[in-house]
Amino acid sequence: MNDGRTRAEGEPEQQSGGVRSVRRAFDILTLLTEDRPVITLREITEATGLAKTTALRLVQTLEESGLLGAHPSGYTAGPALWRWAYLARGLWEVPQETRKVMRDLADRLGETVNLFVARGVHRICVAHEESPHPLRHVVDVGDEQPLWAGASSKILLRDASETFLRRVAATSPQGEEQAGRLRTWAAEAAERGYAVSSSEFDEGLTAVAVPVTGRTGRVVASLSVSGPSHRFPYEAVERFADELAQGARLISDQGFSHPLSSEI
C-alpha cells in the first residue's frame, strides 16, 4: 500500500519534470534562427538561464535525437529538423500565386508584406516578402504574435465572438478590460476596410492590414504591410491600404485557406 501510494504521489512530479524538460529543449531549439544558424553552449546557458550541466545534458539528448547537429563552432539544426521542416513546408507553404501577389506588393510599396492567420489567441505569419530597404521590419514565417494588438489582429478579430474576445483580452497586459477595445478596433476596421497600428506591438513600427476572405465571406487571413513609422505618413497609409485591398481580392479569388488557421 505504501509503495503504491508513493508511486502515485510521485507521478505528477515526474510528469511536471518531463514537461519542464520538453520546454527547456524547445527553448534551446528556438535560439536557432536564420541570423544565428549556429549556437554555442555559452549562448544557450546565457539565453535560457540553465546551469551548464543541465544545458549540456539537454543538448546531448537533442543531438542523439537528430534535432541538433555538432558544428565546429557549436551546434546547428540536425537532420530530424530538416525532415520535419520539409514535411511542414509541403503542408503549410502558401501557393505560389499568393506569393507572387505578395512579392509584387512588396516591390511596389517598398515595405515588408506579411500574411497572418489566427490560431488560438495568437496570429501566425504563414508567408512574408521583405522590403528592399536595409532598414525594414522582419517577421519570420512561423512567428507567433498575440491577437491583442496590431493591425492584423484588428482584421482577424472581425468575426470573433464576445467569449473569444475575452479570452484574447485575458492574455493582454490590460486583462479582460481590453475586450471592449478589441471589439471597437475590429468594428472600426470592418467599417473602414483596413486597420492601422503604430507602436502597439513593436516600438517605432507602423502596419496597415486588410482582410483576406474565404468563400463564405469570413476573414481567413490578414494581408499587411509594415515598416518604420517615419515611412508611413497619412498619404502613404491610404495608398498602402488601397494597394493591399487589391492584392487581398486576388488572394481571396484564388480560394485561399491555410491548415494552421483556426475558427475564432
Stockholm file with secondary structure:
# STOCKHOLM 1.0

chainA/1-264         MNDGRTRAEGEPEQQSGGVRSVRRAFDILTLLTEDRPVITLREITEATGLAKTTALRLVQTLEESGLLGAHPSGYTAGPALWRWAYLARGLWEVPQETRKVMRDLADRLGETVNLFVARGVHRICVAHEESPHPLRHVVDVGDEQPLWAGASSKILLRDASETFLRRVAATSPQGEEQAGRLRTWAAEAAERGYAVSSSEFDEGLTAVAVPVTGRTGRVVASLSVSGPSHRFPYEAVERFADELAQGARLISDQGFSHPLSSEI
#=GR chainA/1-264 SS CHHHHHHHHHHHHHHHHHHHHHHHHHHHHTTCCSSCCEECHHHHHHHHCCCHHHHHHHHHHHHHTTSEEEETTEEEECHHHHHHHHHHHHHHCCCHHHHHHHHHHHHHHCSEEEEEEEETTEEEEEEEECCSSSSCCCCCTTCEEETTSSHHHHHHTTTCCHHHHHHHHHTSTTGGGHHHHHHHHHHHHHHHSCEEEESSSSTTEEEEEEEEECTTSCEEEEEEEEEEGGGCCHHHHHHHHHHHHHHHHHHHHTTCCCTTCCCC
#=GC SS_cons         CHHHHHHHHHHHHHHHHHHHHHHHHHHHHTTCCSSCCEECHHHHHHHHCCCHHHHHHHHHHHHHTTSEEEETTEEEECHHHHHHHHHHHHHHCCCHHHHHHHHHHHHHHCSEEEEEEEETTEEEEEEEECCSSSSCCCCCTTCEEETTSSHHHHHHTTTCCHHHHHHHHHTSTTGGGHHHHHHHHHHHHHHHSCEEEESSSSTTEEEEEEEEECTTSCEEEEEEEEEEGGGCCHHHHHHHHHHHHHHHHHHHHTTCCCTTCCCC
//
